[in-house]
Amino acid sequence: MRLLGIECLGDGVSMAVSSTAKKIVLRKVKARRQDEVLTSTMDAALKAAKTTLQKIDAIVVANGPGRFTSTRIAVTYANTIAWSIGKPVVAVTLFEAFAFRLTAEGIKDGTVVLGFPALRGEAYVQTFKWKAGACKALDRACWVHSAPDARMPEKPITAADLLGVAVIKLSGGVALGPVEPLYLKPANYLKK
């Protein structure tokens, strides 16, 4: 299955193209204005993977948590690309991608609060439980003022990290696209 992964929730854009679970092409660009580099980054990833957009089987997008505008850009771009080529689109949260990465690394059984930094020292968190190599979310993702005990990723989540979760979702009959952004912090929030 050929997947195109899109992630632009932070300070850049990453695109991943997979033809197999072991062959993934990743392209990353540092940019604050993600909308200006999405298409060129996608084109570079497709070219490096020696494929075309028409040969992609599904679009995968990181739908949050992240900055409000970045999240909206990522989801809108993914929905538009999927619609234009007539393919499904699947959303993967950063929490799902991080949990999948930890599972692949062989995390020990137990309960872990996963976190991602938000602006102003705040965090996005979600609790997961691992048992016998399987992972399950125990609660809904939320935004908190601080999360000093949350496990944060040692390296950023990229579009390549989304693909394993997407394969599971696509094979499991999850409802596909159009997808919506995962907003955890109110748009009108002002820290006091």
N, C-alpha and C positions, 0 to 999 in steps of 0.2 A: 504494500500500500504506500503510495507516495503522498506525503503530507507536507504542507507548507505551514510552518509555525511563525507566529508574529508576536513579538513582545516589545512594548515601548512604554512601560509604566514608570520608568525612572529617568535617568539622564541620557538616554540613547535609544537606539533601535537595534534589535537583533532579529534576524530571520534565519530559520532553519528549514532545510529541505531534506526529507528522508525518502529513500527508496527501499531500505530494509532497516531493521532495528539497529544494525551495526554500522550502516553507512549513512552518516548525517553530515551535510554541509552546513556550516554556520557562518554567517556574516554579521559583524557588529559594527555600528557606527556611533560615535559619541555625538550627541546633538540635543540641544535644549528644545529646538523646534522640530519635533519628530515628523510632523506633517511634510516638511520639506525634503526629507531623505527616505521616506518609506518606499516609494516606488523604485528609486535607484538601488536601494539596499535589496529589495526583493529581486530586481533584475539581476544583480550581481550574484545572489544566492542561486537563482535558477540557472544562470549561465555556468557557475562553478559546478553545479550538480548535473550539468549536461541534460537539462530537461526544459520544458516549457510550462507555462501556467495551465495550458489546456490539458496537460498530462497529469496534473495534480488531482488526487482523489478526494481530498478534503482540506479545508482550511482550519487551522487551530490558532486560537488567540488567547493570550493572557488577558482576562477580563477584570483583574483587580486582585488585591487592593493596590491603589496607587494614586497618583495625582489626578484630580478631577478631569482636567483637560486631556492629559495623556491617556487616561482610561477611555474617555469618549472617542479620541482619535483612533486608538487601537481597535476598538469594537466596531466603529463605523467603517473603518478601512476593511477589516476582515469580512464583515457582512456584505459590503459592496463587491469585493473580489469574489466571494462565494456566489453571490447572486449573478454576477456577470458571466461566470463560467458554468453556472448551473450545478454547483457542487455543495455538499453539506459544510456547515461551519460548526465547530465545537468549542465551547469555552472551557478553559482550565484556569483555576485560580492559582496564584503564587503559592498558596498553602498546599494545594494538591500536588503541585510540581515539587515543592520542597519535601513533602512527605514521601513522595515516590522516590526521590533521590536518596533520602535516608533509608528507605526500605531496601533499595538496591545496594546500599553500602553496608547493610546488615545490622541495622540498629537493634539494640537489645529490647526485649519485651518490657513494656511499661507505658506510662502516660507522660506525654511531653507537651508543653505549651510551645507552639511554634510562633515566631514573631517576625515582623518586618518593621523597620523604622518608618515612622511618618515624620512629617515636619514638626519642628518645635520640640523635639525630644519625646514626642508621643509615639505610640506603636499600634500596629494592627496585630491581633493575636487570634489563634484558634487552637483548641486542644485536640490532640490525637492520641489514640491508644494502639500500641503494637502488641500483637500476641501471635506467636508461632509464624512470624514473617508476614503476617497480614496487618493492614493498617485500617483504622476506622476513625472518622471524625466524631468527637464526642459532643461538640457544640457548634454553634454558628460562629463564623468569624465576626470579630467586633473591633472597635477602636477604643483604646484606653489612653489615659494620660501618661502612664509609664508602665513598663513591663521589664523590670530588671532581671527577672528569672526566666524570661522567655528565651528559647533557643533560636538564635538568628543564623541565617546562612553564612558560612565562612566565605563563600564566593557567590556573586550575584546569580540569580535565576535568569537563564537565557531562554530563547525560543526552543533550543534543543531539549531543555528540561521539560517542556510541555508535551513533547511527542509521545512519550511512554504512557502518560495518563490518557492522552487522546485515543491511543489504540485501544485501551481498555474500555473507554466510553463508547467508541464507535462499534466495538464488537459486542458490547453489552446492551445495545438497543436504547441508549440514552437519547432523549428528544434532541434533535439537532436544529439549529439556527431558525431564524436569526437570533443572535445572542444579545444579552444586555450587560451593561457594565455592573460591576460589583462595587457599589459605593457604601463605605462604612462610616464616613464622617459627614455630617451635614454640610451642605454647600455654603451655608451662611455662617459657619463656625468661626468665632474669634476667640483666641486664647486670652484669658483674663490674667 
